[in-house]
Amino acid sequence: MDFDEYQKLSVRSDVFQGVGVVENAKEAAMMAKILGLVGEAGETAEKFKKIIRDKDGVMTDEERQEIAKELGDVLWYIALLAKYMGLSLSEVAEMNIEKLSSRQKRGKLRGSGDNR
């Protein structure tokens, strides 16, 4: 499955059916996805925290599967946020790889700031 196919299928499970490009970030559909994204990212981090804290960082196959489920939830929210912004998920992925490739070529992978 490619990114655009995933994005197309993810829309089917959006409770805000029929929402197109969102012009106002305060719109309920957009806010629900933003809050959902940070929630799922937090759940992912929480699972890692417990593995680090309680198991000296050693993961079981079951824990990997549980984290994979959380990552899938993160991806779902990203796919819908991109849709609401009029972007395909493959566009977002390509832009990110181009940005990282440029940083790598310029020796700027480390550091801080969006436009390094």
LOMARPA-734321 format. One record per residue (C-alpha): chain; residue in one letter; x, y, z; residue number from 1. Coordinates in steps of 0.05 Angstrom, whole numbers, plus 5000, padded with zeros to 4 digits. Each point is the difference from the previous one (the first is absolute). Example, Ala and Ser with C-alpha at 12.3 -4.5 7.8 and 13.67 -1.06 7.14 Angstrom:
// LOMARPA-734321
<atom><chain>A</chain><res>a</res><u>5246</u><v>4910</v><w>5156</w><n>1</n></atom>
<atom><chain>A</chain><res>s</res><u>5027</u><v>5069</v><w>4987</w><n>2</n></atom>
// end
This chain:
// LOMARPA-734321
<atom><chain>A</chain><res>m</res><u>5000</u><v>5000</v><w>5000</w><n>1</n></atom>
<atom><chain>A</chain><res>d</res><u>5026</u><v>5069</v><w>4984</w><n>2</n></atom>
<atom><chain>A</chain><res>f</res><u>4989</u><v>5065</v><w>5038</w><n>3</n></atom>
<atom><chain>A</chain><res>d</res><u>4945</u><v>5026</v><w>4955</w><n>4</n></atom>
<atom><chain>A</chain><res>e</res><u>4961</u><v>4935</v><w>5002</w><n>5</n></atom>
<atom><chain>A</chain><res>y</res><u>5007</u><v>5000</v><w>5076</w><n>6</n></atom>
<atom><chain>A</chain><res>q</res><u>4975</u><v>5072</v><w>5003</w><n>7</n></atom>
<atom><chain>A</chain><res>k</res><u>4941</u><v>4984</v><w>4955</w><n>8</n></atom>
<atom><chain>A</chain><res>l</res><u>4980</u><v>4940</v><w>5044</w><n>9</n></atom>
<atom><chain>A</chain><res>s</res><u>5011</u><v>5038</v><w>5065</w><n>10</n></atom>
<atom><chain>A</chain><res>v</res><u>4947</u><v>5051</v><w>4980</w><n>11</n></atom>
<atom><chain>A</chain><res>r</res><u>4947</u><v>4945</v><w>5003</w><n>12</n></atom>
<atom><chain>A</chain><res>s</res><u>5007</u><v>4996</v><w>5076</w><n>13</n></atom>
<atom><chain>A</chain><res>d</res><u>4998</u><v>5076</v><w>5011</w><n>14</n></atom>
<atom><chain>A</chain><res>v</res><u>4939</u><v>5019</v><w>5041</w><n>15</n></atom>
<atom><chain>A</chain><res>f</res><u>5002</u><v>5067</v><w>4964</w><n>16</n></atom>
<atom><chain>A</chain><res>q</res><u>4979</u><v>4972</v><w>4933</w><n>17</n></atom>
<atom><chain>A</chain><res>g</res><u>4997</u><v>5048</v><w>4943</w><n>18</n></atom>
<atom><chain>A</chain><res>v</res><u>5049</u><v>5051</v><w>5028</w><n>19</n></atom>
<atom><chain>A</chain><res>g</res><u>5044</u><v>5026</v><w>4945</w><n>20</n></atom>
<atom><chain>A</chain><res>v</res><u>5056</u><v>5050</v><w>5005</w><n>21</n></atom>
<atom><chain>A</chain><res>v</res><u>4995</u><v>5036</v><w>5066</w><n>22</n></atom>
<atom><chain>A</chain><res>e</res><u>5012</u><v>5075</v><w>4999</w><n>23</n></atom>
<atom><chain>A</chain><res>n</res><u>4995</u><v>5013</v><w>5074</w><n>24</n></atom>
<atom><chain>A</chain><res>a</res><u>5043</u><v>4960</v><w>5049</w><n>25</n></atom>
<atom><chain>A</chain><res>k</res><u>4946</u><v>5009</v><w>5053</w><n>26</n></atom>
<atom><chain>A</chain><res>e</res><u>4951</u><v>4957</v><w>4961</w><n>27</n></atom>
<atom><chain>A</chain><res>a</res><u>4978</u><v>4941</v><w>5041</w><n>28</n></atom>
<atom><chain>A</chain><res>a</res><u>5026</u><v>4948</v><w>4951</w><n>29</n></atom>
<atom><chain>A</chain><res>m</res><u>5069</u><v>5031</v><w>5000</w><n>30</n></atom>
<atom><chain>A</chain><res>m</res><u>5003</u><v>5010</v><w>5075</w><n>31</n></atom>
<atom><chain>A</chain><res>a</res><u>4978</u><v>4928</v><w>5012</w><n>32</n></atom>
<atom><chain>A</chain><res>k</res><u>5057</u><v>4975</v><w>4956</w><n>33</n></atom>
<atom><chain>A</chain><res>i</res><u>5052</u><v>5045</v><w>5031</w><n>34</n></atom>
<atom><chain>A</chain><res>l</res><u>4981</u><v>4979</v><w>5070</w><n>35</n></atom>
<atom><chain>A</chain><res>g</res><u>4996</u><v>4927</v><w>4980</w><n>36</n></atom>
<atom><chain>A</chain><res>l</res><u>5069</u><v>5003</v><w>4969</w><n>37</n></atom>
<atom><chain>A</chain><res>v</res><u>5033</u><v>5027</v><w>5063</w><n>38</n></atom>
<atom><chain>A</chain><res>g</res><u>4961</u><v>4950</v><w>5042</w><n>39</n></atom>
<atom><chain>A</chain><res>e</res><u>5022</u><v>4941</v><w>4959</w><n>40</n></atom>
<atom><chain>A</chain><res>a</res><u>5072</u><v>5025</v><w>4997</w><n>41</n></atom>
<atom><chain>A</chain><res>g</res><u>4997</u><v>5006</v><w>5076</w><n>42</n></atom>
<atom><chain>A</chain><res>e</res><u>4975</u><v>4928</v><w>5006</w><n>43</n></atom>
<atom><chain>A</chain><res>t</res><u>5058</u><v>4978</v><w>4956</w><n>44</n></atom>
<atom><chain>A</chain><res>a</res><u>5050</u><v>5037</v><w>5044</w><n>45</n></atom>
<atom><chain>A</chain><res>e</res><u>4967</u><v>4972</v><w>5063</w><n>46</n></atom>
<atom><chain>A</chain><res>k</res><u>5011</u><v>4929</v><w>4976</w><n>47</n></atom>
<atom><chain>A</chain><res>f</res><u>5073</u><v>5014</v><w>4986</w><n>48</n></atom>
<atom><chain>A</chain><res>k</res><u>5008</u><v>5034</v><w>5068</w><n>49</n></atom>
<atom><chain>A</chain><res>k</res><u>4975</u><v>4939</v><w>5036</w><n>50</n></atom>
<atom><chain>A</chain><res>i</res><u>5046</u><v>4954</v><w>4961</w><n>51</n></atom>
<atom><chain>A</chain><res>i</res><u>5059</u><v>5045</v><w>5017</w><n>52</n></atom>
<atom><chain>A</chain><res>r</res><u>4980</u><v>5010</v><w>5072</w><n>53</n></atom>
<atom><chain>A</chain><res>d</res><u>4977</u><v>4929</v><w>5017</w><n>54</n></atom>
<atom><chain>A</chain><res>k</res><u>5039</u><v>4955</v><w>4953</w><n>55</n></atom>
<atom><chain>A</chain><res>d</res><u>5066</u><v>5036</v><w>4988</w><n>56</n></atom>
<atom><chain>A</chain><res>g</res><u>4978</u><v>5014</v><w>4928</w><n>57</n></atom>
<atom><chain>A</chain><res>v</res><u>4991</u><v>4928</v><w>4979</w><n>58</n></atom>
<atom><chain>A</chain><res>m</res><u>4937</u><v>4991</v><w>4957</w><n>59</n></atom>
<atom><chain>A</chain><res>t</res><u>4961</u><v>4936</v><w>4990</w><n>60</n></atom>
<atom><chain>A</chain><res>d</res><u>4967</u><v>4983</v><w>4934</w><n>61</n></atom>
<atom><chain>A</chain><res>e</res><u>4932</u><v>5013</v><w>5033</w><n>62</n></atom>
<atom><chain>A</chain><res>e</res><u>5022</u><v>5070</v><w>5020</w><n>63</n></atom>
<atom><chain>A</chain><res>r</res><u>5025</u><v>5013</v><w>4929</w><n>64</n></atom>
<atom><chain>A</chain><res>q</res><u>4932</u><v>4981</v><w>4974</w><n>65</n></atom>
<atom><chain>A</chain><res>e</res><u>4965</u><v>5046</v><w>5050</w><n>66</n></atom>
<atom><chain>A</chain><res>i</res><u>5045</u><v>5058</v><w>4980</w><n>67</n></atom>
<atom><chain>A</chain><res>a</res><u>4988</u><v>4984</v><w>4927</w><n>68</n></atom>
<atom><chain>A</chain><res>k</res><u>4925</u><v>5009</v><w>5013</w><n>69</n></atom>
<atom><chain>A</chain><res>e</res><u>5012</u><v>5068</v><w>5032</w><n>70</n></atom>
<atom><chain>A</chain><res>l</res><u>5044</u><v>5020</v><w>4941</w><n>71</n></atom>
<atom><chain>A</chain><res>g</res><u>4943</u><v>4980</v><w>4954</w><n>72</n></atom>
<atom><chain>A</chain><res>d</res><u>4954</u><v>5046</v><w>5039</w><n>73</n></atom>
<atom><chain>A</chain><res>v</res><u>5050</u><v>5057</v><w>4993</w><n>74</n></atom>
<atom><chain>A</chain><res>l</res><u>5004</u><v>4987</v><w>4925</w><n>75</n></atom>
<atom><chain>A</chain><res>w</res><u>4924</u><v>5001</v><w>4994</w><n>76</n></atom>
<atom><chain>A</chain><res>y</res><u>4996</u><v>5069</v><w>5032</w><n>77</n></atom>
<atom><chain>A</chain><res>i</res><u>5057</u><v>5026</v><w>4956</w><n>78</n></atom>
<atom><chain>A</chain><res>a</res><u>4965</u><v>4973</v><w>4938</w><n>79</n></atom>
<atom><chain>A</chain><res>l</res><u>4936</u><v>5037</v><w>5017</w><n>80</n></atom>
<atom><chain>A</chain><res>l</res><u>5034</u><v>5064</v><w>5020</w><n>81</n></atom>
<atom><chain>A</chain><res>a</res><u>5036</u><v>5000</v><w>4934</w><n>82</n></atom>
<atom><chain>A</chain><res>k</res><u>4934</u><v>4988</v><w>4964</w><n>83</n></atom>
<atom><chain>A</chain><res>y</res><u>4968</u><v>5058</v><w>5037</w><n>84</n></atom>
<atom><chain>A</chain><res>m</res><u>5058</u><v>5044</v><w>4977</w><n>85</n></atom>
<atom><chain>A</chain><res>g</res><u>4991</u><v>4979</v><w>4927</w><n>86</n></atom>
<atom><chain>A</chain><res>l</res><u>5063</u><v>4957</v><w>5000</w><n>87</n></atom>
<atom><chain>A</chain><res>s</res><u>5010</u><v>4928</v><w>4981</w><n>88</n></atom>
<atom><chain>A</chain><res>l</res><u>5038</u><v>4958</v><w>5050</w><n>89</n></atom>
<atom><chain>A</chain><res>s</res><u>5052</u><v>4984</v><w>4946</w><n>90</n></atom>
<atom><chain>A</chain><res>e</res><u>5012</u><v>5075</v><w>4990</w><n>91</n></atom>
<atom><chain>A</chain><res>v</res><u>5013</u><v>5008</v><w>5075</w><n>92</n></atom>
<atom><chain>A</chain><res>a</res><u>5047</u><v>4940</v><w>4999</w><n>93</n></atom>
<atom><chain>A</chain><res>e</res><u>5037</u><v>5025</v><w>4938</w><n>94</n></atom>
<atom><chain>A</chain><res>m</res><u>5007</u><v>5071</v><w>5029</w><n>95</n></atom>
<atom><chain>A</chain><res>n</res><u>5028</u><v>4970</v><w>5065</w><n>96</n></atom>
<atom><chain>A</chain><res>i</res><u>5052</u><v>4957</v><w>4963</w><n>97</n></atom>
<atom><chain>A</chain><res>e</res><u>5021</u><v>5060</v><w>4958</w><n>98</n></atom>
<atom><chain>A</chain><res>k</res><u>5008</u><v>5043</v><w>5062</w><n>99</n></atom>
<atom><chain>A</chain><res>l</res><u>5041</u><v>4947</v><w>5036</w><n>100</n></atom>
<atom><chain>A</chain><res>s</res><u>5042</u><v>4986</v><w>4938</w><n>101</n></atom>
<atom><chain>A</chain><res>s</res><u>5016</u><v>5074</v><w>4994</w><n>102</n></atom>
<atom><chain>A</chain><res>r</res><u>5019</u><v>5004</v><w>5074</w><n>103</n></atom>
<atom><chain>A</chain><res>q</res><u>5045</u><v>4939</v><w>4992</w><n>104</n></atom>
<atom><chain>A</chain><res>k</res><u>5035</u><v>5029</v><w>4939</w><n>105</n></atom>
<atom><chain>A</chain><res>r</res><u>5012</u><v>5065</v><w>5038</w><n>106</n></atom>
<atom><chain>A</chain><res>g</res><u>5023</u><v>4964</v><w>5064</w><n>107</n></atom>
<atom><chain>A</chain><res>k</res><u>4939</u><v>5027</v><w>5038</w><n>108</n></atom>
<atom><chain>A</chain><res>l</res><u>4966</u><v>4936</v><w>5025</w><n>109</n></atom>
<atom><chain>A</chain><res>r</res><u>5019</u><v>5019</v><w>5071</w><n>110</n></atom>
<atom><chain>A</chain><res>g</res><u>4980</u><v>5064</v><w>5033</w><n>111</n></atom>
<atom><chain>A</chain><res>s</res><u>4935</u><v>5035</v><w>5008</w><n>112</n></atom>
<atom><chain>A</chain><res>g</res><u>4954</u><v>5045</v><w>4961</w><n>113</n></atom>
<atom><chain>A</chain><res>d</res><u>4951</u><v>4984</v><w>4945</w><n>114</n></atom>
<atom><chain>A</chain><res>n</res><u>5039</u><v>5033</v><w>4944</w><n>115</n></atom>
<atom><chain>A</chain><res>r</res><u>5071</u><v>4977</v><w>5013</w><n>116</n></atom>
// end
